[in-house]
Amino acid sequence: MTKDSRTEVGAAEGVHCSEGSAEAAVRRVRSDKLLGPGGVLIIEHAGREYRLRQTSTGKLILTA
């Protein structure tokens, strides 16, 4: 996959990269795109599951 195609795919998914900077490897994702309509995302990391969810007041909470 070329850099241009990654940018196009990412843009379609709400992911944006800073080009031409030291932060080019850092991705920015809108929380509504990340969490989806249910407002919850399960993240698998190092053999564990973490739940990222949006509270009723709009804050984000990550729990194990």
N, CA, C and O atoms as a DFTB+ gen file, in Angstrom:
256 C
 N C O
     1  1       0.849      -1.173       0.000
     2  2       0.000       0.000       0.000
     3  2       0.891       1.232       0.000
     4  3       1.831       1.312       0.791
     5  1       0.618       2.171      -0.853
     6  2       1.433       3.378      -0.935
     7  2       0.990       4.382       0.115
     8  3      -0.086       4.246       0.697
     9  1       1.804       5.370       0.352
    10  2       1.465       6.407       1.315
    11  2       0.174       7.108       0.908
    12  3      -0.663       7.404       1.760
    13  1       0.003       7.378      -0.395
    14  2      -1.198       8.055      -0.862
    15  2      -2.444       7.223      -0.627
    16  3      -3.474       7.764      -0.225
    17  1      -2.378       5.918      -0.869
    18  2      -3.563       5.089      -0.671
    19  2      -3.888       4.953       0.808
    20  3      -5.061       4.854       1.168
    21  1      -2.881       4.944       1.673
    22  2      -3.140       4.911       3.116
    23  2      -3.858       6.176       3.533
    24  3      -4.794       6.124       4.331
    25  1      -3.434       7.310       3.007
    26  2      -4.060       8.583       3.350
    27  2      -5.510       8.606       2.896
    28  3      -6.381       9.063       3.637
    29  1      -5.785       8.120       1.689
    30  2      -7.149       8.101       1.177
    31  2      -8.034       7.183       2.002
    32  3      -9.162       7.550       2.331
    33  1      -7.547       6.000       2.341
    34  2      -8.320       5.068       3.156
    35  2      -8.560       5.671       4.523
    36  3      -9.683       5.641       5.027
    37  1      -7.520       6.217       5.129
    38  2      -7.653       6.814       6.452
    39  2      -8.640       7.963       6.467
    40  3      -9.436       8.088       7.398
    41  1      -8.595       8.803       5.444
    42  2      -9.505       9.944       5.381
    43  2     -10.947       9.467       5.303
    44  3     -11.837      10.084       5.888
    45  1     -11.185       8.381       4.592
    46  2     -12.536       7.844       4.484
    47  2     -13.013       7.288       5.818
    48  3     -14.219       7.210       6.052
    49  1     -12.101       6.903       6.692
    50  2     -12.452       6.322       7.980
    51  2     -12.362       7.330       9.116
    52  3     -12.550       6.961      10.275
    53  1     -12.079       8.601       8.813
    54  2     -11.958       9.620       9.851
    55  2     -10.594       9.656      10.499
    56  3     -10.451      10.203      11.593
    57  1      -9.581       9.085       9.853
    58  2      -8.221       9.067      10.368
    59  2      -7.406      10.078       9.583
    60  3      -7.447      10.081       8.353
    61  1      -6.671      10.932      10.270
    62  2      -5.873      11.949       9.599
    63  2      -4.440      11.891      10.086
    64  3      -4.199      11.741      11.284
    65  1      -3.480      12.009       9.174
    66  2      -2.066      11.996       9.515
    67  2      -1.457      13.338       9.176
    68  3      -1.841      13.964       8.188
    69  1      -0.511      13.788       9.985
    70  2       0.232      15.002       9.692
    71  2       1.356      14.647       8.751
    72  3       2.240      13.866       9.103
    73  1       1.335      15.208       7.563
    74  2       2.390      14.912       6.595
    75  2       3.517      15.922       6.717
    76  3       3.292      17.091       7.029
    77  1       4.739      15.452       6.466
    78  2       5.895      16.338       6.442
    79  2       6.330      16.822       7.807
    80  3       6.976      17.865       7.911
    81  1       5.994      16.095       8.851
    82  2       6.407      16.504      10.187
    83  2       6.882      15.290      10.962
    84  3       6.749      14.155      10.505
    85  1       7.434      15.540      12.134
    86  2       7.887      14.447      12.990
    87  2       6.698      13.632      13.486
    88  3       6.879      12.507      13.954
    89  1       5.489      14.176      13.393
    90  2       4.297      13.492      13.861
    91  2       3.599      12.710      12.758
    92  3       2.449      12.303      12.928
    93  1       4.271      12.491      11.629
    94  2       3.637      11.815      10.498
    95  2       3.138      10.420      10.866
    96  3       2.189       9.933      10.252
    97  1       3.750       9.768      11.850
    98  2       3.339       8.423      12.244
    99  2       2.194       8.453      13.253
   100  3       1.639       7.404      13.578
   101  1       1.834       9.617      13.747
   102  2       0.762       9.742      14.732
   103  2      -0.562       9.904      13.995
   104  3      -0.695      10.754      13.114
   105  1      -1.544       9.076      14.365
   106  2      -2.849       9.150      13.716
   107  2      -3.825       9.910      14.596
   108  3      -3.779       9.811      15.822
   109  1      -4.695      10.656      13.971
   110  2      -5.765      11.365      14.680
   111  2      -7.081      10.762      14.221
   112  3      -7.363      10.712      13.024
   113  1      -7.893      10.301      15.178
   114  2      -9.153       9.643      14.866
   115  2     -10.263      10.318      15.661
   116  3     -10.133      10.522      16.868
   117  1     -11.337      10.659      14.993
   118  2     -12.485      11.236      15.685
   119  2     -13.121      10.165      16.559
   120  3     -13.272       9.022      16.125
   121  1     -13.489      10.515      17.768
   122  2     -14.029       9.528      18.704
   123  2     -15.320       8.898      18.184
   124  3     -15.549       7.711      18.419
   125  1     -16.158       9.643      17.494
   126  2     -17.401       9.045      16.991
   127  2     -17.122       7.998      15.918
   128  3     -17.862       7.021      15.803
   129  1     -16.064       8.189      15.132
   130  2     -15.678       7.192      14.135
   131  2     -15.054       5.974      14.817
   132  3     -15.265       4.842      14.383
   133  1     -14.299       6.201      15.867
   134  2     -13.631       5.118      16.578
   135  2     -14.618       4.266      17.372
   136  3     -14.538       3.038      17.346
   137  1     -15.541       4.907      18.072
   138  2     -16.466       4.200      18.954
   139  2     -17.678       3.629      18.222
   140  3     -18.292       2.672      18.692
   141  1     -18.018       4.202      17.093
   142  2     -19.171       3.721      16.345
   143  2     -20.478       4.134      17.003
   144  3     -20.479       4.863      17.995
   145  1     -21.591       3.664      16.446
   146  2     -22.901       4.090      16.943
   147  2     -23.204       3.631      18.369
   148  3     -24.009       4.256      19.059
   149  1     -22.573       2.550      18.817
   150  2     -22.813       2.056      20.175
   151  2     -22.032       2.799      21.244
   152  3     -22.307       2.643      22.434
   153  1     -21.052       3.613      20.828
   154  2     -20.269       4.384      21.787
   155  2     -19.272       3.576      22.582
   156  3     -18.805       4.026      23.628
   157  1     -18.928       2.362      22.095
   158  2     -18.006       1.485      22.821
   159  2     -17.028       0.846      21.842
   160  3     -17.406       0.460      20.736
   161  1     -15.765       0.738      22.259
   162  2     -14.746       0.056      21.474
   163  2     -13.993      -0.889      22.406
   164  3     -13.579      -0.489      23.494
   165  1     -13.815      -2.136      21.986
   166  2     -13.011      -3.080      22.758
   167  2     -11.646      -3.158      22.103
   168  3     -11.532      -3.411      20.904
   169  1     -10.608      -2.937      22.902
   170  2      -9.229      -2.926      22.438
   171  2      -8.527      -4.142      23.016
   172  3      -8.559      -4.357      24.228
   173  1      -7.897      -4.936      22.168
   174  2      -7.087      -6.063      22.628
   175  2      -5.635      -5.602      22.668
   176  3      -5.104      -5.101      21.677
   177  1      -5.000      -5.777      23.829
   178  2      -3.603      -5.359      23.998
   179  2      -2.919      -6.308      24.977
   180  3      -3.379      -6.504      26.102
   181  1      -1.825      -6.885      24.531
   182  2      -1.005      -7.757      25.382
   183  2      -1.840      -8.858      26.038
   184  3      -1.649      -9.179      27.210
   185  1      -2.764      -9.429      25.268
   186  2      -3.564     -10.532      25.780
   187  2      -4.716     -10.138      26.676
   188  3      -5.386     -11.009      27.232
   189  1      -4.964      -8.852      26.829
   190  2      -6.071      -8.378      27.667
   191  2      -7.044      -7.578      26.828
   192  3      -6.691      -7.075      25.762
   193  1      -8.256      -7.464      27.306
   194  2      -9.262      -6.642      26.654
   195  2      -9.521      -5.396      27.476
   196  3      -9.646      -5.454      28.699
   197  1      -9.600      -4.273      26.787
   198  2      -9.914      -2.987      27.404
   199  2     -11.141      -2.430      26.702
   200  3     -11.320      -2.632      25.501
   201  1     -11.973      -1.741      27.438
   202  2     -13.193      -1.160      26.879
   203  2     -13.069       0.369      26.945
   204  3     -12.892       0.949      28.017
   205  1     -13.166       0.996      25.781
   206  2     -13.188       2.453      25.695
   207  2     -14.629       2.838      25.410
   208  3     -15.210       2.394      24.420
   209  1     -15.204       3.659      26.273
   210  2     -16.596       4.044      26.079
   211  2     -16.794       5.517      26.389
   212  3     -16.007       6.146      27.097
   213  1     -17.872       6.039      25.834
   214  2     -18.231       7.424      26.089
   215  2     -19.303       7.453      27.167
   216  3     -20.282       6.709      27.095
   217  1     -19.122       8.308      28.167
   218  2     -20.093       8.420      29.249
   219  2     -21.279       9.273      28.812
   220  3     -21.262       9.874      27.738
   221  1     -22.284       9.317      29.634
   222  2     -23.470      10.125      29.330
   223  2     -23.154      11.620      29.304
   224  3     -23.905      12.407      28.726
   225  1     -22.031      12.013      29.937
   226  2     -21.629      13.415      29.920
   227  2     -20.622      13.716      28.804
   228  3     -20.125      14.837      28.697
   229  1     -20.322      12.699      27.969
   230  2     -19.453      12.930      26.821
   231  2     -17.972      12.668      27.062
   232  3     -17.161      12.851      26.154
   233  1     -17.609      12.247      28.253
   234  2     -16.203      11.947      28.538
   235  2     -15.871      10.519      28.089
   236  3     -16.756       9.677      27.936
   237  1     -14.583      10.273      27.885
   238  2     -14.136       8.927      27.503
   239  2     -13.529       8.225      28.719
   240  3     -12.786       8.824      29.497
   241  1     -13.863       6.941      28.863
   242  2     -13.321       6.134      29.960
   243  2     -12.763       4.859      29.376
   244  3     -13.418       4.204      28.565
   245  1     -11.538       4.495      29.789
   246  2     -10.899       3.251      29.382
   247  2     -10.812       2.361      30.620
   248  3     -10.221       2.746      31.628
   249  1     -11.408       1.163      30.537
   250  2     -11.390       0.225      31.663
   251  2     -10.874      -1.122      31.209
   252  3     -11.001      -1.495      30.043
   253  1     -10.288      -1.848      32.152
   254  2      -9.761      -3.192      31.864
   255  2     -10.794      -4.227      32.206
   256  3     -10.550      -5.422      32.039
